[in-house]
Amino acid sequence: MIKKCLFPVAGYGTRFLPATKAMPKEILPIVNKPLVQYGVEEASEAGINEFGFVTGRGKRAIEDHFDISYELEHQIAGSGKENLLTSIRELIDNNTFAFTRQNEMKGLGHAILTGRNLVGDNPFAVVLADDFCVSEGDGVLAQMVKLYSQFRCSIVAIEEVPQDETHKYGVIAGESMKDGLYRITDMVEKPNPEDAPSNLAIIGRYILTPDIFDIIERTPPGKNGEVQITDALLEQAKNGCVLAYRFKGRRFDCGSIDGFVQATNHVYEHIYKAEQ
């Protein structure tokens, strides 16, 4: 039912300079696999097979990663290293990848609007690769796709955060429908702790209905002069229904050095070593 997924990947990754001066932050490896590939694999597990990337200058490495490298494959053909390309080759063979550019950094809402031509008039997922998620059962997007099949409305993933960290996130208030599921009544982008409506913060997983594009188009710039997806979602919630889902699993903030290192350690200990 959800077959398309957008990846906004135009950001500069300034917190990882100088590493990101010439390399997209989304290509930084968690052990032996680029961060963005984990996001694509999560979406693929959820039944999604059409991927759109909203890129920017200096992001060609992402396009190259999701393309065949004939020279490399020829060099390692018949060697023990050939199987190291299995995971990415399976993604390339079984999915489609399209790219468009966001010429100016005007916020997540604007980035999603820039990807409109890649998803058309269809419900779609959005993955922010910075948020690396792991779970013992279904991945976060697979959990959300199941919810969408039931409710057919926009859904955002949320988690509880310390009250003094609400200024880093979009924060929701809502009416509890059942354990872990809320109907959103308010959303605030990066509120000060004393102004936050709760400690339930939105993370980088969304399922959006296509009417969100028209809403974004008429949404004025908000926090930091950017077009915020939270402002558009709040309007959608007031005129219809937007759900917030407290997902099952663990999230690592790989937009930060600390979170990136924690994710790397987790993958090495719990995934990489188990596969060797």
Beta strands, then each sheet from edge to edge (+ up, - down):
strand 1: 4-8
strand 2: 29-30
strand 3: 33-34
strand 4: 50-55
strand 5: 96-101
strand 6: 124-127
strand 7: 131-134
strand 8: 154-160
strand 9: 170-178
strand 10: 181-189
strand 11: 200-208
strand 12: 242-246
strand 13: 250-253
sheet 1: 5+ 4+ 1+ 6+ 11- 8+ 12+ 10- 9+
sheet 2: 2+ 3-
sheet 3: 7+ 13-
end
